[in-house]
């Protein structure tokens, strides 16, 4: 699976009716695409926008009381309006959605079918969500030139998703860089390691996870551990579970709580090899920043 190169860019977000919780149109520098973000509650009003009349690919997003991960559904439409109309009346789980079209209507049916298949592939690999799609459609055959163009469009989409609150398509594949501070947990026979990352806190493949759970762990963390087990992110290995891949958690505390099977303050529990806590590292860094401004 190709890794998309990161590069500097700027975006603009236009709010047509002045309400930041309503329709948002997201554009990126030097890009023909446009992202459209909206809440389900105002769908009847926003569907009148011209962007809904174009060919595109969409993602429906919702939370679940039984899962620690967001639930998403990926689809395509030519135009998107008619598919979204159907989901508005027939799918209950989603609370908001985002879709991508182009300003010049250069996306065709085959293009968006390709994008749909690739997004489903990426979501399954990243294991950062519950995917409501029951099938994995095969991508249509495109010429080499068309494939390159659509992959470039996909890369731009992937750079925008996290900016609108949807970070579920990128698997944690990179090894920690030499300058990254490593942190460890050694508790009750388990050993885990990880590091801070712009996306959250990464726990490394091979880290051990407590099999048992404290009664006070809470429904969210309990559900998240179940999701990770069901998705194969953690697997049984002797007396403990073990991470089968590098995995990014939303916070150090979520990471340490999943690892230890109990509620945990990650800033206190993640420590360097010398026993320095993540909190102490962060406080020291904050002090350096304050002093540099004097």
C-alpha positions in Angstrom: 0.0 0.0 0.0 1.6 3.3 -1.0 2.4 5.9 1.6 1.2 9.3 0.7 3.8 12.0 0.8 3.2 14.8 3.2 3.7 18.3 1.9 2.7 21.8 3.0 -0.7 23.1 1.9 -3.4 25.6 2.8 -7.1 25.2 3.0 -10.1 27.5 3.1 -13.4 26.7 4.8 -16.5 28.5 3.5 -19.6 28.6 5.7 -22.4 29.6 3.3 -25.1 30.4 5.9 -22.7 31.7 8.6 -23.3 28.8 11.0 -20.1 26.8 11.7 -22.2 23.8 12.7 -24.0 23.8 9.4 -22.7 23.3 5.9 -18.9 23.7 5.4 -17.2 23.8 2.0 -13.6 22.9 2.2 -11.1 23.8 -0.6 -7.4 23.2 -0.9 -4.7 25.2 -2.6 -4.0 24.1 -6.2 -6.8 21.5 -6.2 -9.9 21.1 -8.3 -11.7 19.2 -5.6 -14.1 20.4 -2.9 -15.1 18.7 0.3 -18.6 19.2 1.7 -19.3 18.6 5.4 -22.7 18.7 6.9 -24.8 17.4 9.9 -27.7 15.1 9.4 -30.0 17.4 11.3 -29.9 20.1 8.6 -29.7 17.8 5.6 -33.0 19.0 4.1 -31.6 22.5 3.9 -28.1 21.8 2.7 -29.1 19.2 0.0 -30.3 22.2 -2.1 -26.6 23.2 -2.6 -25.3 22.7 -6.2 -22.4 20.4 -5.0 -25.0 17.7 -4.2 -25.8 17.5 -7.9 -22.3 16.4 -8.8 -20.6 13.0 -9.0 -18.6 12.2 -5.9 -17.6 9.9 -3.1 -19.0 10.2 0.5 -18.5 9.0 4.0 -21.3 8.8 6.6 -20.1 9.0 10.2 -21.7 8.1 13.5 -21.0 6.9 17.1 -22.1 3.7 18.6 -23.1 3.0 22.2 -21.6 -0.5 21.8 -18.3 0.5 20.2 -15.3 2.6 21.2 -14.7 3.4 17.5 -16.7 5.6 15.1 -18.9 3.8 12.7 -18.6 4.9 9.0 -20.2 3.9 5.7 -18.4 4.7 2.4 -20.2 5.1 -0.9 -20.4 6.9 -4.2 -23.1 8.6 -6.2 -23.6 10.0 -9.7 -24.7 12.4 -8.4 -24.3 12.0 -4.6 -27.6 13.6 -3.9 -29.8 10.5 -4.6 -27.6 8.1 -2.6 -27.6 10.5 0.3 -31.4 10.9 0.1 -31.7 7.2 0.5 -29.3 7.0 3.4 -31.1 9.9 5.1 -34.3 7.9 5.2 -32.9 4.4 5.6 -29.7 4.5 7.6 -30.0 5.5 11.3 -26.5 5.3 12.6 -24.9 8.4 11.1 -24.8 11.9 12.5 -22.7 13.8 10.0 -21.2 13.2 6.6 -18.5 14.5 4.2 -18.3 14.0 0.5 -15.9 15.1 -2.3 -16.7 16.3 -5.7 -14.8 18.6 -8.2 -15.5 22.2 -9.2 -15.2 21.3 -12.9 -17.2 18.0 -12.7 -14.1 16.1 -13.9 -14.9 13.0 -11.7 -16.9 10.4 -13.5 -18.7 7.2 -12.3 -15.6 5.0 -12.7 -13.4 7.5 -10.8 -15.7 7.6 -7.8 -16.1 3.8 -7.8 -12.3 3.6 -7.7 -12.2 6.1 -4.8 -14.9 4.2 -2.9 -13.0 0.9 -3.2 -9.7 2.5 -2.1 -11.3 4.2 0.9 -12.8 0.9 2.0 -9.5 -0.8 1.6 -7.7 1.9 3.6 -10.3 1.9 6.4 -10.1 -1.9 6.7 -6.3 -1.7 6.9 -6.2 1.1 9.4 -8.7 -0.5 11.8 -9.6 2.9 13.3 -13.3 2.5 12.8 -16.3 0.2 12.6 -17.0 -0.2 8.9 -20.7 -0.5 8.0 -20.0 -1.6 4.5 -20.7 -5.4 4.2 -18.7 -5.8 1.0 -15.4 -4.7 -0.4 -16.1 -3.7 -4.1 -13.3 -4.2 -6.6 -11.9 -1.0 -8.1 -12.8 -0.6 -11.8 -10.1 -0.8 -14.4 -8.6 2.6 -15.3 -5.8 3.5 -17.5 -2.4 4.2 -16.0 -2.9 8.0 -16.5 -6.4 7.9 -14.9 -5.2 5.8 -12.0 -2.4 8.3 -11.3 -4.9 11.2 -11.4 -7.4 9.5 -9.1 -4.7 8.4 -6.7 -3.5 12.1 -6.6 -7.1 13.2 -5.8 -7.3 10.5 -3.1 -4.1 11.8 -1.5 -5.7 15.3 -1.3 -8.8 13.8 0.2 -6.8 12.0 2.8 -5.0 15.2 3.8 -8.4 16.8 4.5 -10.2 14.1 6.4 -8.4 14.7 9.7 -9.0 18.4 9.4 -12.8 17.8 9.5 -12.5 15.3 12.4 -12.2 12.0 10.5 -8.8 10.3 11.1 -9.7 6.7 10.2 -8.0 6.0 6.9 -4.3 6.0 7.8 -2.7 3.0 9.4 0.2 3.6 11.8 3.1 2.1 9.7 6.1 4.3 10.3 8.8 3.4 12.9 9.6 6.0 15.5 12.2 8.5 14.3 15.5 8.8 16.1 14.6 12.1 17.7 11.3 10.8 19.1 11.2 10.1 22.9 10.3 6.6 23.6 8.0 5.7 26.6 7.4 2.4 28.4 5.0 0.7 30.7 6.1 -2.3 32.8 3.3 -3.4 35.1 2.1 -6.8 36.4 4.3 -8.7 34.1 3.5 -6.8 30.9 5.8 -4.6 28.8 4.6 -2.0 26.3 6.4 0.8 24.4 5.2 3.8 22.5 5.8 7.4 21.5 3.9 10.7 21.0 2.8 11.5 17.5 0.9 14.4 15.9 -2.0 11.9 15.5 -2.1 10.8 19.1 0.0 8.2 21.1 1.4 5.3 19.2 1.8 1.9 20.9 4.3 -0.3 19.1 3.7 -3.7 17.6 4.6 -6.5 20.1 3.6 -4.5 23.1 1.8 -6.7 25.7 -1.7 -5.9 26.9 -3.4 -7.1 30.1 -5.9 -9.8 29.4 -8.0 -9.1 32.5 -9.9 -5.9 33.0 -10.6 -4.0 36.2 -14.3 -3.7 37.1 -13.9 0.1 37.0 -12.6 0.2 33.4 -15.8 1.8 32.1 -17.9 1.1 29.0 -15.9 3.1 26.5 -12.5 1.5 27.2 -14.1 -1.9 27.5 -15.7 -1.5 24.1 -12.5 -0.2 22.6 -10.6 -3.2 23.8 -13.3 -5.5 22.4 -13.1 -3.7 19.0 -9.3 -4.1 18.9 -9.6 -7.8 19.7 -12.3 -8.3 17.1 -10.3 -6.4 14.5 -7.2 -8.4 15.1 -5.2 -5.4 16.4 -4.6 -7.3 19.6 -4.4 -11.1 19.8 -4.0 -13.6 22.5 -0.4 -14.6 23.3 0.0 -16.8 26.4 -1.2 -15.0 29.5 -1.6 -11.7 27.8 -2.7 -10.0 24.6 -0.1 -8.6 22.2 -0.4 -5.8 19.6 -0.1 -7.2 16.1 0.7 -3.8 14.6 1.7 -0.3 15.6 -1.6 1.5 16.6 -2.3 5.1 17.3 -4.6 6.0 20.2 -6.3 9.3 20.7 -4.4 10.1 23.9 -1.7 8.7 26.1 -4.3 7.9 28.7 -6.4 5.9 26.3 -3.3 4.0 25.3 -2.2 3.2 28.8 -5.7 2.3 29.9 -6.1 -0.2 27.0 -2.7 -1.7 27.7 -3.3 -2.1 31.5 -7.0 -3.0 31.4 -7.9 -0.3 33.8 -8.4 3.5 33.9 -5.0 5.1 33.8 -3.4 8.5 33.6 -1.1 8.1 30.7 0.9 11.2 31.5 1.9 9.5 34.8 2.2 5.9 33.6 4.2 6.2 30.4 7.8 6.6 31.4 11.3 6.8 29.8 13.8 4.0 30.5 15.2 6.4 33.2 11.8 6.5 34.9 10.9 10.1 33.8 7.2 10.4 33.2 5.5 11.8 30.1 4.1 14.6 32.4 7.6 15.6 33.5 8.8 15.6 29.9 5.9 17.8 28.8 6.3 20.2 31.7 10.0 20.5 31.0 9.3 21.2 27.4 6.7 23.8 28.3 9.2 25.5 30.6 11.7 25.7 27.7 9.1 27.3 25.5 8.2 29.9 28.1 11.8 30.8 28.8 12.6 31.1 25.1 9.9 33.9 24.9 11.5 36.0 27.6 
